[in-house]
Every structure is written in C-alpha cells, then in structure tokens.
Amino acid sequence: MTEQLADREIVVLFSGGTDSTLAAALAVDKFRKVHLITYSRLGIASVENSKLNADMLIEKYGSERVTHEIINIDKLFKFVSYERYIKHLFKHKFQLLSTCGLCKLSMHIRTIKYCLENKVWHVSDGANQGMTMFPAQMKPVIDELKKMYIHFGIAYSNPVFDFEAPEEATFINKEHMIISSNVAGDEAVLEQRADAKKGDANKTSGHLLYKMGLAPSPNVKGSDYDRKRQPRCFQFVLFNIFAIKYFLATRTYDEYQDDTLGFFKDKISFFTKFLTDDKHEKKRKKVF
C-alpha cells in the first residue's frame, strides 16, 4: 500500500465480473478501505450473483478492508433515459436506444452522490479496451466522465483498461451469449482488438486474478464461471440491435464513437449541474 493512499478509501463500481473483481483487488493494495458498489434496477437480473466474488474478496482481505453494498437506481435510470427526451430525439436520434450507456451513466451519477455522502474521493471500475462498443468503455467518453468526477473533487480511474481480452472471446457471443453476424460492427470491434494486442499475451484480467489466487483458471472472462458471478441484463439485446445491426451495418466505428460522444457529452453536462443546482433539488429527492 502506498504511503500517499494508505489512509484513503475508494469506491469500485462492482459487477462481480472478471474486470471489476481485478479492479477491486488492485484497489486493496493501494487503499485502506474499498467500497464495492453494485447497482440494481428493473431489467437487470441476478444482481445477487455479485455477492459471490464480493464475499471472496471480503474473506481474503477482511471486512474492515472491503465492504459490499447493492443500491437500486431504477428511478434514476428512468430519469437519465427520458429527461429532455424530445430534444434528444431530434438531435441525437437513435442514440436514445443506447441503454447500456445510459445505465452506466446512471451508475456513475449515483456513485458521485455516494462519494459526497461518505467523503470518498477516489473511484475506479472495470472498464476495458476490449469492450469499446459500450459508451462508458470508450476512451473519449471515459475522459468526459473523469471531468464530471473532477468537478466534485473525485479522482476516477480505470486500472484494467489496458488489459487484453482473452484471444477467443468476442464482443457478442462470449460476453453476452448472443450470436453475432458478420456485419461491419463486428469487424470494427475485432480490428480494434487486433490493434490493442501489442503487449504481453498473458496480460488479461483473468490471468492476473489467477496469479492472485482469485480465479480457478487464467481464462475465466466470459466463461460460465464468470457469468454466474455477475448480474445479467437482457436489455443488451436492444443495444445490440441499435449498435451492431443498425448503426455499424452501414457506418464506421469512428462515426459511431463520434455520435456516441456527442450524446453523452450532452448528458454528462446536464447531470453535472443536476447534482448541485438548487433548481433541481426537488427532482433529486425523487430519483435518489
């Protein structure tokens, strides 16, 4: 544990999957206390699965070092999805179907509230370069999220972002058990993965967890073992149709990323003010 952070605490957005579990384990080495926060809402199933790896971390490192809490964000997610809906519909069109990005933004907004209430000034998660179809795992969107956190005096980091995905795992079929067709979107993801694989072939989240004694094998990401330890969200199907079947079927990944960034910059700007402006006080009480 570094001397600078030895007396500090951190929140980890924790699904219980391979990447967030590694992010949590790495945080234990740097911080006095790690708050694992898992979010639930309608549409997300088996949230209790996250307790398996949370309990494993608590048993290994101690309950005084690691805690786990499940927080419902159903009202907040609905508000994040539908605020200024008509305006966004005309400006951003089908980006309104980016359910995964809107859900993750809701989690970040609730995390900021948690941090301010508990005086925790560090946050990390399992965002990873191998999942850049998701808005909250795109580097440009992550940079905007970091600006939002900085506004509140909170440092947000992605300790496993540069870790590589297992060679045989593909964006759709391994992570979410949905068979993908050979459309432009899939090719864009695979091309990005190929460009990213320039480092150590063993530098995967699963490999390091295995070395730390926190996984049964080096290649657990996307496996049945992994899936049973994290929530399942079947609304991903809607996001898959929008991103892969609609957008990337005819346009490039760069165009997709640019459109996504524009939409989420608007959302992030609004919610940065929403969290503090007096005019939003009544609405804050309703959604939190």
N, C-alpha and C positions, 0 to 999 in steps of 0.2 A: 504494500500500500504506500503510495507516495505521500510525503510529509504534507504537501500542499492540500491534499484532499482527504487526509486521514480523519478529519473531524467533520466532514461534509456528508450529505445524503444525496441520493439520486432516485429519480423515478424512471422505471423502464416500462415502456408500453409492451405488455407481455401477452402473447397469444398462447405460449406454451410450445410453439413450433421450434424447429432447429435454430433458426437465426435469432429469435428473441431470447431463447434459452442461453445461447452463447453470449449475447449482449449482456444478459444478466450476470452470467458467470464472470465475464470480464470486468463488470462493474464492481463485483465484490472485492476484486483485487485492488481497486482504487478508492473505494468509498467506505465510510464507516457503516452506513446503512443503505440498503437497496429496497425501494418500494416497488414491488411488481404490481402493475395495474392492468387488469383485464376488463374489457368493456363488453357489455351485453346490450342487445336490443331485439325487437321483433325482426325476424328474418335471419338471425344468427342462431344456429343450433349447437347443442352440445358444448356450451360455454364452460360447463363444469370440467371438461377434459383438461383445461388449462391447469387444474389443481395437481395433476399427476407430476408434471415437471416442476411446478412451483413447490410442491411438497418435497420433491427430491432435492431441490436447492436449499430449502429450509433445513432439511435433515443434515445435509452436508456442511452447511456454513453456520447454522444456528438461527433460531427465531429472533435473536436480538440483532442479527445482521441482515436478515431477509424477511420481508413480510409480503403478503399477497392479499389483494382486495379485488372484488368484482363489482363494477359500477355500471348501472344502467344508464344508457344515453338515448333512449327511444325518443323522448320529446325533443331533445337537442338535434338528433339526426333529422327528424322531420322538418324542423325549422331551418337547418342548414340546407336541406334539399329544396325547400319551397319558398324561401324568402326571395322577394323581388322576382318571382317566377316568370311573369310575362316579359319583363325587361330582359332577363337572361335568355328567354326563349328566342326573342328576336335577335339578340346579339351573339349568343353562343350556340344556339340551335340544339343539335343532338348531344352536345356536351352535358346537357341536363340528365342524360342517361348514364353518366359516369358515376354509378352508385358506389363503386369501391373507393373512388377518390373522395366523394362526399362523406362517406362513412369514416374514412381515416381522418379527414379534416375535423369531423365532429370529435373524434378521439383526442386529437391534438388540442382542440379548444377546451375540452373538459380537463385535459392534463394541465393546462395552464391554470385553470381555476383551482385544481388540486394543489399545485405547487404554491400558488399565492396563499392559499389557506393554511398550508403546512410548512411554509417557509423553506421549500426545497428549490434550489436554484440550478439544478442540473437534470437533464432529461436525455435518455437515449432510447433507441429501438432497434429492430432487426432489419431495417431497410437494406436491400441488397441489389447490386448492379444486375443480377441475373433476372430481376423481376421488373424491368423498366417499362413494361406495358402499364403498370399501375401508376397513377399520378403521383402518389406520395412516395414513390421509389424512383422517380425521375430526378436527376441531379438539379435541373433548373427549378423544379417545384420544391425540392428539399431546401434549396437556397432561400426561397421565399418563406418557407416555414421557419427557417432559422431566424430570419428578420423579424417575424412575428414574435418568436420567443425572446429575442434580444430586446424588443420593445418593453418587455416585462422583466428584464434583468435576468433571464433564464438562458443558460447555455444548452443548446440541443445538438447532439452528436449521433453519428451512425457508425459505431465501431466495427460492424461486419460488412459494411457496404462494398468493400473491395474484395471480399472473399468470393471465390468462384462457385458456380453451381456445379453439382455433380455432372459428369460428362454425359450420362444417358438421360438426365432429366430434361424434359422440355416444358416450356411455359404452360401449355394447356394440359397435356394428357397426364403428366406425372403429378404436378402440383394440385390439380383440381379434378382429375379423373374425367375430363371432357375430351372427346376425340376431336382433334382439330384437322381441318382440311388444308391442302397446300395452297393457301392464299397469300397475298402479299404481306399481310401482317405477320404470319408465322415466319416467313423468310426474313423479315426485318429483325425479329427477335433473335433468330438463330445467327444472323450476321453480327448482331451486337455481341452475342455471347462469344462468337469466334474471335472478335476483336479484343474482347476482355481477357481471354485466356492466354496471357503472356507471362504469367508468373509461375509459381510452384504448383505443379499439378495436384499436390496434396493440400493446397490451401483452400479447403472447404470448411464450412461451419461444422458439418458432421465429423470431419477428420479431427478437428481440434477438440470438439466435445468428447470424442472417443479417447483422445490422449489425456483428457482431464478426468476420465472416469465417469462421464455424464451421458454416455450413449453406448449401446451394446455393440455397435459396429461403426466404421468410418463413414459409411454411405447410407445414412438414415433419412436424409431430406426427401420428402415426398413419398416415403415408404408407408406401409400400413401402420408401422410402429409410430411414425411421426404424425400421421393423420389422427390417430386415437388420442393424441396428446394436445390437440388444439381444437378450437371451435370450427364449425363448418358453416359456410354461408352460400346458400344456393342461389342467392341473388346475383352471384357471379355470372350466372348464365346470361342475364340481361346485359351486363358489362361486356361479356364475351361477344355477344351479337353486335353490340354497338361498335366496339373497338376493332375486332377482327373481321367480322362478316360485312360490316358496313363501311367503316372509315378506311381501314387499311387494305380493303379489297381493291381500292382504286387510287389510293394516295400513299405517299411515303411516310415512313416513321417520323422524319423531321417535321412534316406538316402536322402529323398527329400530335407530336410533342409541343409544337408552337401553339396549336389551338388549345390544347390542354392547359398549357402555362397561362395563356390569356384568361381563361375561365377561372382558374384557381387564384390568380393574382387578384382578380376582382373579389372573389370570395374571401380571401385572406385579408385584404384591405378592409373590407366591411367588418369582419369579425374581430379584427384588432381593435377597432373603435367600439364595437358592440360590447366587448368585455369591460370597458371603462366608462363610456359616455353615460351621463346621467339620464339622457333621453331614452336609453334602452333598459333602464332599471326594472321596470315592470315586466318586460319580456324576459329578462334574465331570470327573474324569480319564477317564471312559468316553465322555463326549459331546463333549469338546473335543479 
